[in-house]
Every structure is written in structure tokens, then in C-alpha cells.
Amino acid sequence: MIQYLPSYDIETVRCLEGVRSIAAHHIHFGIPATFFVVGELLEDQHWAEELGQNP
């Protein structure tokens, strides 16, 4: 059986804003995903808290 695990590179704030929509679809359909986020983007506590709610 082949399994596909989508992954996303998040390198700008604009990309990070789209994560909400992408993550909602993954949650809705029960599809796991990996998000690679540039550390500097997570210096804003708002994003770190929001993304941390869904490990």
C-alpha cells in the first residue's frame, strides 16, 4: 500500500496566512500533513500559538 504525506514549506507571512485554509481541509478529511515553517515567522507569538494547537 502506498501512502502519501503532503508537506508544505512555509517561507513567508503570505504563505503562513494560507495555512489556516490548508490545515482546515486536512483536519476535515483526516489527512495528515507536515508543515515546515521558517523559524523567524514563528517569532510572532500569535502564529506560534495558533500553529501549536494542532500538532
C-alpha positions in Angstrom: 0.0 0.0 0.0 1.4 3.4 -1.0 0.8 6.3 1.4 1.2 9.9 0.6 2.0 12.5 3.2 1.7 16.1 1.9 4.3 18.6 3.1 4.4 22.3 2.8 7.3 24.8 3.0 6.2 28.0 4.7 8.7 30.7 4.0 6.7 34.0 4.0 3.9 35.5 6.0 1.7 35.3 3.0 2.2 31.6 2.9 1.6 31.3 6.6 -1.7 33.0 6.2 -2.8 30.3 3.8 -2.0 27.6 6.3 -5.4 28.1 8.1 -7.3 27.1 5.0 -4.9 24.2 4.1 -4.9 22.8 7.7 -8.7 23.1 7.9 -9.0 20.8 4.8 -6.5 18.3 6.2 -8.4 18.2 9.5 -11.8 17.9 7.8 -10.7 14.9 5.7 -8.4 13.4 8.3 -5.3 13.7 6.1 -2.0 14.2 8.0 0.4 16.8 6.7 3.8 18.2 7.6 4.4 22.0 7.7 8.0 23.2 7.6 7.9 26.8 8.8 10.9 29.3 8.8 11.7 29.9 12.4 11.7 33.7 12.0 8.0 33.6 11.2 7.3 31.9 14.5 8.8 34.7 16.5 5.4 36.3 16.3 3.7 34.7 19.3 0.3 34.8 17.5 1.4 32.4 14.8 3.3 30.1 17.2 0.2 29.7 19.5 -2.2 29.2 16.6 0.0 26.5 14.9 0.8 24.9 18.2 -2.8 24.0 18.7 -2.7 21.3 16.1 0.5 19.2 16.4 
